[in-house]
């Protein structure tokens, strides 16, 4: 089994195309059988003291980024001869 680490600031990628570019640059040659998406952040404290920008950053990283990466890789994983997870 082969593994590869790709370092990227997921909070800075703002579109599915950004993830497609990341995949093309770092993962195009990989046969990806398992995708484990684990990016997230949180801000501690009362909700009324968290700025709108901070709230949007948390929701963006914890939700949108997972969907963006899934969308960028799903066709690659569907096209595998073996089943993907």
Secondary structure per residue as TSV (DSSP state, phi and psi in degrees):
chain	resnum	aa	ss	phi	psi
A	1	X	-	360.0	143.3
A	2	X	-	-118.1	141.4
A	3	X	-	-127.1	157.8
A	4	X	-	-147.5	134.0
A	5	X	-	-101.1	135.9
A	6	X	-	-123.5	122.3
A	7	X	-	-93.5	124.4
A	8	X	-	-152.8	144.0
A	9	X	-	-85.5	95.3
A	10	X	G	-65.5	-23.4
A	11	X	G	-72.2	-15.5
A	12	X	G	-94.0	-11.4
A	13	X	-	-90.0	122.5
A	14	X	-	-114.1	11.3
A	15	X	S	-155.5	162.9
A	16	X	H	-61.7	-38.6
A	17	X	H	-60.9	-36.1
A	18	X	H	-59.7	-39.0
A	19	X	H	-72.5	-37.3
A	20	X	H	-61.3	-38.6
A	21	X	H	-64.2	-42.2
A	22	X	H	-61.5	-44.6
A	23	X	H	-62.5	-46.5
A	24	X	H	-61.2	-37.7
A	25	X	H	-77.5	-37.8
A	26	X	H	-117.4	-16.7
A	27	X	T	-130.0	2.9
A	28	X	T	-57.4	-37.7
A	29	X	T	-85.8	-0.1
A	30	X	-	-91.1	143.4
A	31	X	-	-94.5	97.0
A	32	X	-	-88.8	113.0
A	33	X	-	-100.7	-28.3
A	34	X	-	-132.4	131.4
A	35	X	-	-119.7	116.5
A	36	X	-	-114.7	109.1
A	37	X	-	-97.1	118.4
A	38	X	-	-144.9	76.1
A	39	X	-	-124.8	139.4
A	40	X	-	-176.4	162.0
A	41	X	-	-150.7	167.2
A	42	X	-	-154.2	156.7
A	43	X	-	-121.4	123.3
A	44	X	-	-84.9	142.6
A	45	X	S	132.6	172.3
A	46	X	-	-63.7	138.6
A	47	X	G	-56.8	-34.5
A	48	X	G	-71.7	-12.5
A	49	X	G	-99.1	-4.1
A	50	X	S	-89.5	127.0
A	51	X	-	-68.0	159.3
A	52	X	H	-59.4	-41.0
A	53	X	H	-63.3	-41.9
A	54	X	H	-65.1	-42.5
A	55	X	H	-60.5	-46.4
A	56	X	H	-65.0	-34.8
A	57	X	H	-64.2	-44.4
A	58	X	H	-63.1	-49.6
A	59	X	H	-63.5	-41.1
A	60	X	I	-60.6	-48.4
A	61	X	I	-69.8	-44.2
A	62	X	I	-74.7	-24.9
A	63	X	I	-116.8	-61.2
A	64	X	I	-62.6	-41.1
A	65	X	H	-63.2	-36.6
A	66	X	H	-64.0	-43.9
A	67	X	H	-66.3	-40.6
A	68	X	H	-60.6	-46.3
A	69	X	H	-66.7	-40.7
A	70	X	H	-59.3	-47.0
A	71	X	H	-62.8	-37.9
A	72	X	H	-69.2	-27.5
A	73	X	H	-106.5	-13.2
A	74	X	H	-63.0	-41.5
A	75	X	H	-65.8	-37.6
A	76	X	H	-61.3	-41.5
A	77	X	H	-74.7	-37.0
A	78	X	H	-64.5	-30.5
A	79	X	T	-81.2	-2.7
A	80	X	-	-66.6	149.7
A	81	X	S	-71.0	-36.5
A	82	X	S	-93.7	159.9
A	83	X	-	-69.7	144.8
A	84	X	-	-109.0	161.4
A	85	X	-	-126.8	360.0
